[in-house]
Amino acid sequence: MGFMDKLQQESSFSTASGQALHYVVLQVTLKEKFFGTGSGNLTELEDVINKQAAKGYRLHTITTANGGSKGLAGGDRIQATMVFEKIV
């Protein structure tokens, strides 16, 4: 994994293990598409939810916050914070 891959991963979502924890909190940064409207990485959000479900967690709560405009091309960033609960 190169430096840019690591930077992208760290800026996108947490990689909390979710092992033997009752709750796991993860964040995903939704980025606006370069052209058009809407999020360019909804599949990343979907992947995070499905990975936690495979570990025996269900989505308990999700909140969002506007992260403002960042980067060379601008565009809004939305921080989605999710709380997953272990299904016992």
Contacts in CASP RR format, 6 or more apart in sequence:
PFRMAT RR
TARGET T0000
AUTHOR 0000-0000-0000
METHOD contacts of the structure
MODEL  1
MGFMDKLQQESSFSTASGQALHYVVLQVTLKEKFFGTGSGNLTELEDVIN
KQAAKGYRLHTITTANGGSKGLAGGDRIQATMVFEKIV
1 9 0 8 1.000
9 15 0 8 1.000
11 29 0 8 1.000
12 28 0 8 1.000
12 29 0 8 1.000
12 41 0 8 1.000
12 44 0 8 1.000
13 26 0 8 1.000
13 27 0 8 1.000
13 28 0 8 1.000
13 29 0 8 1.000
13 44 0 8 1.000
13 48 0 8 1.000
14 25 0 8 1.000
14 26 0 8 1.000
14 27 0 8 1.000
16 24 0 8 1.000
16 25 0 8 1.000
16 26 0 8 1.000
18 24 0 8 1.000
18 52 0 8 1.000
18 55 0 8 1.000
18 57 0 8 1.000
18 84 0 8 1.000
19 55 0 8 1.000
21 86 0 8 1.000
22 85 0 8 1.000
22 86 0 8 1.000
23 60 0 8 1.000
23 83 0 8 1.000
23 84 0 8 1.000
23 85 0 8 1.000
23 86 0 8 1.000
24 52 0 8 1.000
24 57 0 8 1.000
24 83 0 8 1.000
24 84 0 8 1.000
25 81 0 8 1.000
25 82 0 8 1.000
25 83 0 8 1.000
25 84 0 8 1.000
26 48 0 8 1.000
26 52 0 8 1.000
26 81 0 8 1.000
26 82 0 8 1.000
26 84 0 8 1.000
27 79 0 8 1.000
27 80 0 8 1.000
27 81 0 8 1.000
27 82 0 8 1.000
28 41 0 8 1.000
28 44 0 8 1.000
28 45 0 8 1.000
28 48 0 8 1.000
28 79 0 8 1.000
28 80 0 8 1.000
28 82 0 8 1.000
29 77 0 8 1.000
29 78 0 8 1.000
29 79 0 8 1.000
29 80 0 8 1.000
30 39 0 8 1.000
30 40 0 8 1.000
30 41 0 8 1.000
30 42 0 8 1.000
30 45 0 8 1.000
30 64 0 8 1.000
30 77 0 8 1.000
30 78 0 8 1.000
30 79 0 8 1.000
30 80 0 8 1.000
31 39 0 8 1.000
31 40 0 8 1.000
31 41 0 8 1.000
31 75 0 8 1.000
31 77 0 8 1.000
32 38 0 8 1.000
32 39 0 8 1.000
32 40 0 8 1.000
32 74 0 8 1.000
32 75 0 8 1.000
32 76 0 8 1.000
32 77 0 8 1.000
33 39 0 8 1.000
33 40 0 8 1.000
34 73 0 8 1.000
39 45 0 8 1.000
39 78 0 8 1.000
45 80 0 8 1.000
48 82 0 8 1.000
49 59 0 8 1.000
49 82 0 8 1.000
52 59 0 8 1.000
52 84 0 8 1.000
53 59 0 8 1.000
56 86 0 8 1.000
56 87 0 8 1.000
57 84 0 8 1.000
57 85 0 8 1.000
57 86 0 8 1.000
57 87 0 8 1.000
58 84 0 8 1.000
58 85 0 8 1.000
58 87 0 8 1.000
59 82 0 8 1.000
59 83 0 8 1.000
59 84 0 8 1.000
60 83 0 8 1.000
60 84 0 8 1.000
60 85 0 8 1.000
61 82 0 8 1.000
61 83 0 8 1.000
62 80 0 8 1.000
62 81 0 8 1.000
62 82 0 8 1.000
62 83 0 8 1.000
63 80 0 8 1.000
63 81 0 8 1.000
64 78 0 8 1.000
64 79 0 8 1.000
64 80 0 8 1.000
64 81 0 8 1.000
65 78 0 8 1.000
65 79 0 8 1.000
65 81 0 8 1.000
66 76 0 8 1.000
66 77 0 8 1.000
66 78 0 8 1.000
66 79 0 8 1.000
67 76 0 8 1.000
67 77 0 8 1.000
67 78 0 8 1.000
67 79 0 8 1.000
68 75 0 8 1.000
68 76 0 8 1.000
68 77 0 8 1.000
69 75 0 8 1.000
69 76 0 8 1.000
69 77 0 8 1.000
70 77 0 8 1.000
END
